[in-house]
Amino acid sequence: MSEKMNMTTRILVWMAAGLILGSLINAFMGQVSWVQEYLVSGLFHVVGAIFISTLKMLVVPLVTFSLICGVCGLGDISKLGRVGLKSFLLFLMTTALAISLAMAVASLIGPGQGFEMAENATSSFSAPEAPALSQVIINLVPTNPVAAYADGNMLQIIFFTIIFGVCILMIGERGKSLIDLAERLNEVMMQVVNIVMHIAPYGVFALMAKTFSQQGLDLIIPMMSYFGAVALVLVLHLTGTLMLLLKFLAKVDIFIFLKKMRAAQVFAFSTSSSNATIPVTLTSVEKRIGVDNSTASFVVPFGATINMDGTAIMQGVATVFIANVYGIELGMMGYLTVVLMAVLASIGTAGVPGVGLIMLAMVLNQVGLPVEGIALIMGVDRLLDMMRTAVNVTGDAVVTTIVARSEKTLNIDIFNDASAGVIDADIHLPHNKG
């Protein structure tokens, strides 16, 4: 192993090691009590949970300081509205394209045809209550900003921070010291991200080892048609739809982009959380891709909250799968309803816990399919969730890059520089000079 191995390569190596070890434990030591108690539920669980908590710890302060810097860096409030509208429409478009692709591919493959349903297979699922769209819009405005920060409610935090940043601009020269403070605090938070990146390989290893020790690969076999269809559409959307949009709208090299986003994709895959990956996505988009903070600080957290490409793909394939299992014909109107519902639900359920299942329950109810069918796919959903999150994070970065290109806030020199923003495996602390 090279001493100069970069951080992304180290994370990939440790991720593969965790996957292999976890699968071996599941296959050969699944019933060994001390392995399950001390290793899987002990060491792996504790290290993985601490790593996730460390990432989540960074999200709120990093988004706050970065967004204040971004809003103040724009200088023009109308530009903020333009960036917001562009990113919102692009996120809706990618979600619509994702679900349309999922429905088309699932119709061709036909997952669930000939599936033998186990007795009582659908009895363990109760559909979560979906909030009304009007309530979601009302909830955008925090009644108590401190509570919003304490709960990590990203949409409310974004709303309050933008207003706070705009008001700093409005008071003119007197706000300059606050802008300087926010910029210094943002630099400190970026340094904290760098330090956390150095424990990342071990955290990723623990998460992968625990997941595959508990889930195993055997779980996929009975559901191979569904799992394979979702995985195929996720790959097609990432390498096809998103990369075509990037090529034609941002006019950048897609291979350079994918290489530079690899660290964020690995983090997203191992954590299964777009929000927890925000610090790494922001760092990758700003330092590696070359998007100015004024654009990235708004679009990345916004995308992590409302961009549902991966979830929309799961909904499309799951709807066709459940329809086939129950022998129900959807028809063209049913397909169109699923596409429309998935796009609307991606806005209506933004920031709600368990968002994937809530959205799927809404879609199934709308087209008259049994919601209990969700229980069939829950077994493999954890592994697919890892893949979905990697696609979502890539979609966030693609839209951010497109918006930055249109706003002339993309630094092409940084984008084309292979070494820009690379974090080496060795960490160097500054020394005081006598």
C-alpha positions, 0 to 999 in steps of 0.5 A, a space after each residue: 500500500 503506497 504511503 502516498 495513497 490518497 484518501 479516496 483510495 484508502 476509503 475504497 480499500 477499507 470499504 471493500 474490506 468491510 464488505 468482504 469481512 461482513 459477508 464472511 461473518 454472515 455466511 460462516 459466523 451468523 449464529 456465533 453469539 460472541 461474534 454477533 455480540 462483541 464484534 457486529 453489535 459491539 465494535 462495528 456498531 459503536 465505530 460506525 455510529 460514532 462516525 455517522 454522528 461525527 459527520 452529522 455534527 458537522 452538517 449544521 454549523 458548516 451549512 450555516 457558515 457556508 450559506 451566510 458566506 454564499 449569500 453575502 458573496 452573491 451581493 445581489 439578492 435577485 441573483 439568490 432568487 435566480 439560483 434558487 429557481 434554477 436549482 429547484 426546476 433542475 431537481 424536479 426535472 432530474 426526478 421526473 427523468 429518473 422515475 420515467 426511466 425506472 418505469 420504462 426499464 421495469 416494464 421491459 424487464 418485468 420484475 415480480 412476474 412469477 414471484 411466489 409470495 410467502 405466507 404472511 409476507 405482507 403482514 408486517 408493514 404499516 404505511 406511515 402517514 404522509 403530511 399534507 403539502 400545505 403543512 410541509 410549506 407551512 413548516 418551511 418557516 421555523 417558529 423557533 430557529 433554535 429548535 430548528 438548529 437543535 433538530 437539524 431541520 435542514 429546510 428550516 435552517 436554510 430558510 432562516 440562514 438565507 434571511 439572516 444573510 440577506 439582512 447582513 447585506 441590507 445593513 451595509 458596512 456595519 455587517 462587514 465584521 459579521 461577514 468576516 467572522 462567518 468566513 473565518 468560521 467557515 474556514 475552521 469548519 472546512 478544516 474540521 471536515 479535513 480532520 474527520 476525513 482522516 478517520 473516514 476509512 475506519 468508519 466506512 469499514 465498520 459501517 460496511 462490516 456491520 451492514 453485510 454481517 446482518 444483511 448478507 448477500 443471500 437476502 438478495 437472491 429471492 428478490 434478484 429481479 427487483 434488486 437487479 432492476 433497481 440497480 440497473 436503472 440507478 446505474 443508467 441514470 447516473 452514467 446516462 441521464 445525469 452525465 448527458 445533462 452535465 455534458 450539454 448544460 455545463 459543458 464539462 468533461 464527465 470523466 473528470 467530474 466522476 473522478 472528482 466526485 468519487 469520495 462523496 459517492 463512497 461516503 454516500 454509499 456507506 452512510 446511506 444519508 445525503 444529509 450526513 454526506 453534505 460536508 464531503 459533497 460541499 468540499 468536493 464541489 467547491 475544492 475539487 470541482 471549482 464551484 464558487 461558495 456563493 452557489 455551492 453553499 445554497 444548492 448542495 444543502 437544498 439538493 440533499 433535502 429535496 433531490 429524490 432521484 434514487 428514491 424516485 427510481 426505487 418507487 418506479 421499479 417497486 410499483 411495477 414489481 408490486 403490480 406484477 406480484 399481485 397481478 394488477 394491470 397499471 395501464 398507461 394512465 397508471 404509469 403517468 400517475 406514478 410519474 406525476 405523484 413521485 415528482 410531487 411527493 419529492 417536494 411534499 415529503 422533503 425533510 420528512 424521516 423515512 421519506 422513501 417509504 412515505 413517498 412509495 405509500 403515497 404512490 401505491 395508494 394513488 394507483 390502487 395497489 396494496 400498500 402492504 406490498 412494501 413489506 416484500 421489498 424491505 429486506 433488500 431496501 437497506 442495500 439499495 438505499 446505499 446505492 440510491 444515496 450515491 446517485 442522489 449525491 451525484 445528482 446534487 453535484 451535477 445540478 450545482 455544477 450546471 447552475 454554477 456554469 450558467 451563473 459563471 461561478 464555475 472555475 474551469 482551471 480548478 475543475 481541470 486540475 487533477 490535484 485540486 482539493 486532494 486530501 492526502 492520507 497524511 495530516 499535517 498540523 501547523 507549527 508555531 515558528 519561534 
